[in-house]
Amino acid sequence: MHGLPRFLICASALGLLTADPASAAKRISTDPYTNPDSQHATQVEPDTFAFGATVVSAFQTGRFFDGGASNVGWATSQDRGKTWVKGFLPSTTVNSTPPGPYDRLSDPTVAYDAKHQVWLISTLGIDNGSGKAVLVSRSTDGGLTWGAPVAVSTTTGFYDKNWIACDNTQTSPHYGNCYTTWDDVNLGDRLLNSTSSDGGLTWGAKKTTANSGTGLGGQPLAQPGGKVIVPALSAFADRIIAYNSTDGGNSWSSTITVATISEHGVAGDLRTLPLPSAEVDGAGKVYAVWQDCRFRSGCSSNDIVMSTSTNGTTWTSPVRIPIDSTSSGVDHFIPGLAVDKKSSGSTARLALTYYFYPNASCTQSTCQLSVGFVSSIDGGASWSVPLTLAGPMKLTDLADTSQGVMVGDYISTSFAGAKAVPVFAVAKPKSGGVFDEAMYASKLRVTTQQLYPLRVAHDPVLSPQGDKVERTRHIVTR
């Protein structure tokens, strides 16, 4: 353990070391909406993207029990995560200023189009309880103001789990293309894709994969040569899959299996799925991580595991990220991976934020939820001592949903210069029955050895493990 004193080794085995005050989590946004049908004050499910010194994050604000939120909030830093400006998207929902046409908004993701110098936030417009439109809001002033959303695609059916990314390599034949992916629940979670080549002002027709593949949570990643690789979760949530485009999104390959999934059902009625978090390095190598219990005896708790690919069709066997020992009993889930695009190969810089329980065998009343962080400067060959960024939180302080209490189906980390900037939901104790779940950010150095002044947290008394959650097709993640 990098020569750490014994008391630090024991604490790090539980992922319970606490970061120094310089990197402590700071609140960057709060839910202002008090409409009676949503849960005030709750913010969940952040995504981030960084370009240059600017980091833009987006997140659900004012969560509803049965899906979506009052609006999507944004927080932008133009100094690599030191200070933040915050706001909420206009012209989206009945609660936005000015009001928009949709009842609710969900599934925010962020991208930057370097060619057209525009920031993009992709969202899902919800009416009558189902996703009716994939939307894109645009900012041309560095993420400080946002316009009314553009519709990528609309439906009378049910859209879900959109994602967005752009090709920012000047030498790429598809430089300036932006790609949005989502799924159609009414068609068995059929994967759909659309491309924009004008900074998100207009979008092409929706296109399926060559085999009309199904899945959800696809994350498009543009390699330097212009190929787009999309890791995703299968419709049954039992495999990580992937597909690609070599012609700028005009056509998409069939889906292939990256790896099967062995998942430990996370205790405490916490809403989770083994959705992949994926990034690409400066040479085009794709890294995908997800929660998986294959390395734990009896599948007793989840690690975060990783598979990589240089072409999107051949993937390495999953390896565990060694946050702690396989006998620790710690459960890790909801990862948010960042890869520094200025690095590659054996010197690729990786940063991983995740949630965890110190012991997988807990119940909703005893589970202690915290946010952890590890990093690597050698492409994942070795990893730092884990840091605890926030927590422990009580599950009863989290927004409640029809699929369990919620911090998000995903969280996010981005590189802003040399530092990693994660954004994540933190819940403070309720006051007078009112939630206090909001967005927080940290700014962290990336290394394979972190020797901040640290304190040891105590392992709470925990009770027997909850039942594993069965997965079925047509998973709705909004």
N, C-alpha and C positions, 0 to 999 in steps of 0.2 A: 504493500500500500504506500509506495513512494517514500518510505522511511518515516511515516507519521508516528507520533507517540501512540502508545497502546490505547489510551482513552479516546483518541480521535479515530483510530481504526474501528473500535467498537461502535462509536456513534455513526461513522460513515457507512457501516454495514446496514444500518437502518435508514440511511438517507436523511439523517436528522441534523446535520451540521447547518449552521445559520450563517448567511452571508454577512460581510462587514457592512456598516452603515452606509458607506458610499454607494453600494449597489442595492440598497434596500428598496423594496417595492413602493411605488408612489401611486396614489390615486390620480387617474387622468380623465375620468368622466363619471357622471352620476345620472341616474334616471330622473327626469323632471316630470314625467307624465303621471297624472293622477286619475286618468279615466277609470271608472269603477270596475271594469271587467278584466283589466290586466293586473299583474302583481307589482305594486309599487313598493320599494324601489329596487328593481332587478335589472342587471345587465349580464348577458351571457354570450358565449360563442364568438370570440374575436378572431379576426384574421389581420395580418400585417403584410406590408411590402415596403422595402427600402430601396432608394436610388439616390446615390450621392449622400448628402447629409440629411435627406428628408426621409422620414418614416411616417407612413399613413396606416392607421388602424381603423377597423370598422367592426361593429358589434350590435347584437340585438339589444333593444332597450324597451323595458316594460313588457316582460314576457307573459304570454297567455298560457293557461294550463293546457289547452287543446291545440296549440300550435301558433307559431309566429309571435310577433312583438308589435308594440305600438308604433315603433319606427326603428330605423337603424341609426345609431350614433357613429360619429367619427372623432378621432383625435389625431392631430398631426404635429410632428416635431420636425423642425427645420434645422436642429442642431444636434442630430444623432442621438435623440432620446433624452436630452438634458431637460428641456422645457417643452410644454405641450399646449396647443390651442385645440379647443373642442367645439363640437356642434352636432347638429342632427340634419339628416337629409331633407331637402324641401320637396314638396309636390309628390309625395309618395303615398301616404296614408291619410285617413280622415283626421289623424292627430298631428300631422306635420304642419309646418308653417312655410309657405301657404299649404292648405290641404291638398291632398292628392286623391286619386280614384280608388285606392285599395283599402280594404279593411285593416290589413296587417302587412308586415314586412318580415322577411326571414333570410337566413343563409347568406350573410354578407361575406364577400371575399374582395381582395384588393389587388390591383395591378398598376403598372406604369408603362406607358408607351413612349419610349425615348425618341422615336422618330417624329412623332407629332406633339411631344412634350405635354402629354395629358395624363392625369391620374384618373383611374377608373375604379368604381365600387360596383360590383355585381350583387344583385339582390333578387329575392323571389317575392313577387307580389301575390298576396293571398286574398281571396274572396270566398265567402261561404265555406270556409274551412279547408280549402285546397289551393295549391299553387296554380295560379292562372297565367302568370307571365314571368319570364326571365328578363330582368331589367338591368340597365347600366346607367349609373350616375357619373357625370364627368366634372373634372376640375382642371382648369387651365392656368391656375395661379399657385401651383405648388401644394394643393390640397387644403387651401384655406377657405374657399367657397365652392359650392357645388350647384350644378344646374338641375333642372327637372330631368327625370330619368328617360332614357331611350329604351324602347322595347326591342329586345333581341328576338323573342318569339312569344306568342300567346297561344292559349289553348282553352277549349271548353272542358278539357279533361283534368289532369292532375300532374303538374310538373313538380320536381323536387331536386334538391342538392346540387345547385349550380356552383361552378368555379370559373375563374378567369385568369389568364396569363398572356403576356405579350412577348414577341421576339425582339430583343433589344440589342442583338449583335449586328453592327453596321455592315459587316461583310456577308451576312446571311442573305441568300436569295429571297427570303421572305421577311426581311427587316421591316418592322412597322406593322406586321400582322398581329392581331390580337385574337385569342381563341377562348370561347366559352363552351363549357360542357355542362350537361345536366341529364336528368333521366325522366322518363314518362312513366309514372306509376301505373296508369291504366293499361299500358302495354308491357306489363311485367318488369318494370324498371328498365325499359329500353334506353340505352345510352344515346344521347343526341349531342351534336356539335355544330357550332356556327363560327364564322370567321368575319372579322372586320379589318379593312385595310385603310381606314380613314380616321383613326383615332376614336373609334367607338361611336361615330355618328350614325353609321348604317351597318347592318349585319346581313350576311348571306343566309340562304335557305338552310334550315336545319338538316343535318345529315347523320345517318346511322353509321355504325361500323359495317365492314363487309359481310359479317355474319349476323347482323342485327343483334349484336351482343347486348346483354343486360348487366346492370350493376348500378352502383351509386358512389358518389364522392370522388369522381374522376378529377385528377389534378393535371392539367396540361403543362408540360415543361418543354421549352424550346432549346434544343441543342445549338451550339454555335454555327453548325452547318445548315440549320433551318429545319431539321427533322423535329417533329413534335411527338413526344412520348407521354402517354396518359396512364399512370397507375390508378387503379380504382379498387373498390370492394365489390365482390360478386353479389348478385341479387339475394343469394341465400346466406351471405355473410360468412361463407366457409372457405373462401379463397381470396387472395390478392390477385388481381388480373391486370393486364395492360394491353394497350393498342397504340397505334401510331399513324402519323401522316407524313409523307415525304414530299407532298406537292402543295404545301401552304394551306392545308385544310380543304382542298377540293375533294379529296377522298380519304377514307380511313380504313386501316387494316382490320382484319378479324381480331377478336380478343384472344389472348393466350393466358395461361396460368403462370403467375410468378411463383406462388407458393400456396400450399394449403394453410389453413389457420387452425390452431389449437388455442381456444380462449377459455380462460377461467372466468366464470360469471362473477362480475364485481359485486361485492356485498353491499347491503344497505339501501337497495333500490336506487342506486345512482345510475343515471342514464349514460350509457356508453355503448359504442360499437367499435370494432377493430378497423376503423377507417384508416387508410394510409395517410401519412404525412410525407410529402416527397419534395425533393429539391434537386438541382443540377449544378455541378461545379463548373469551373471555367473552361475545362476541356470537354465538357459534355457528358460526364459520368453522372448517372441518375442514382440517387439514394432514396430508398423508400423504407419507412419504419412503421411499425404498428404494435399493438399489445398482443402478447402471445405467451402461452404457458408451456410450450413444448420442452423447455429445458428444466422445468420444475417437476420434482417427483410427484406423481399423482395429479399433475396439472393443478397444483394447490394454490398458485398465484401467478400473476403475469409479469414477465419481463417486457421491456421494449426491445424488439428484434429488428434487424436491418438486412435488406437485400439490395444489391447494386447491379447496374447494367450500363453498358456503353452503347447499346443499340436498341434497347427496348424489347428485344425478342429473346435474348439469352440473359438469364439472371442468376446471380450467385445464390447458393443455399443460405437460408437465413442464419444469422449469427446473433447472439444475445449481446446487448450493450451491458457491460458488467457494472451496473450501478451498485450492486451489492452481491453477496454470495447467493447461490441457488437455494441455500437452506435458511435464508434470512426470514422468510415468511412475509416480506414486504410485497405489496401488490402495486404495480405500476400501470398506468393507463392514460389515455387521451394525450398522445405525444404531439409536440409541435417542433419540427426540425427546421434548422437553418443551415445552409451551406454557403460559405463565402465564395462568391463567383470570381473573385480575384485570386483564388487558390485552386489547386487541382491535384489529383493523384495522391502520392504519398505525403504531400504537405497540405492536403485539403483541410480547411478549418470548418469544423462542424460544431453546432450548438443545439442542444436538445432540452426543451422544457417539457414537463409532464406533471400529472397529478399522481399522488400515491397515498396508500394507507400504510402505516408502520407494520400492521399485521392484517393479513387478508381475512382472518377469522373474526369478523365483527358484525354487528347489526346496525340498523339505522340509528339507534340510540347511543351506540358505543363507538362507531367508526370515527376516526380522526383524519380528516382530509387535508392534505398539504400540497404545496407546489414545489417541485424539485427541478434542479438544473445540473447538467453535466456538459462537458465540452471535450473536443479533440483537436489536435493540431497535426495529426498524421493520418488523415483520411479514415479515422475510426479504428486504427490499429490499437490505440490505447486511449483511455478516457480519464478525465479528472475525478477527483473526489467529489461526491455529490453535495450540492448546497441546497438548503431549504430556503425558498424565497418568501413563502407566506404559509400561514396556517399554524396550528391545526384549526379546522373549521368543523362545526357541527352540521350534519346533513339537513337538519331541520331548519337551518338558516338559508338554505338554497331555494331558488325558485322551483316550484313544483310543476310537473308536466304529466301528461297521460302516459309517458314512458319512463317516469321516475324523476327524482330531483336532479337539477341540472346546473352545470357550469358551462356546458357546451359540448356539442358533438365533436368539436375540434377546438384547438387553441393554436397559437402561432408564435414563431420566433423569426427575426430577420437580422441580418448583418448591416450595421450602419458604420462604415469605416472598419476599425479594428474591433469594435465592441459588438456584442450580441444584445439585441433589444427584444425581450419577450413581452407579450401582453397577455393577460390572463384574468379570469374572474376570481374575485375574493369576496367571501361573505363574512361580514361582521355579525355579532349577535343582534337579533331583532330587538327593537325598542318599542314597547307598547304594541307588539304584534306586527310592526312594520318592518319589512325587509331592509337590509343594507348590503346588497350584493352589487358590486360595481367593478369597473375596469381598473386594473393596476398595471404598471410597467416597471421593469428594471433595466439597468444598463450594466453589462457584465463583461469582464475580460475573459478571453478564451485561451485555454491552456490545457495541459494534461496534468497540472499539479496546482491546486488552489490552497494556499496556506494563509487564509485570512485569520484574524483572531476569531475564534469560534467558541460557542458554548454547546453543551450537550443537552438535548431535549430528552424528556422522559417518555418511555414507552407506556401508553395508557393500558389499563386493564381491559381486556377484550373478551368477547363471548363467542360462541360457536359460529362457524361459517354459514352464510346464507346459501340458498339453493342457486344452482346455475340457471341462467336465463336461457330458455330455448329460443333459437333464431328461426324466423320464417321468411318466406319470400314476401315481396312488396313491403319492405321496411320503409316506413315513412319517418324521415329524420328532421322535418322542420320543427 
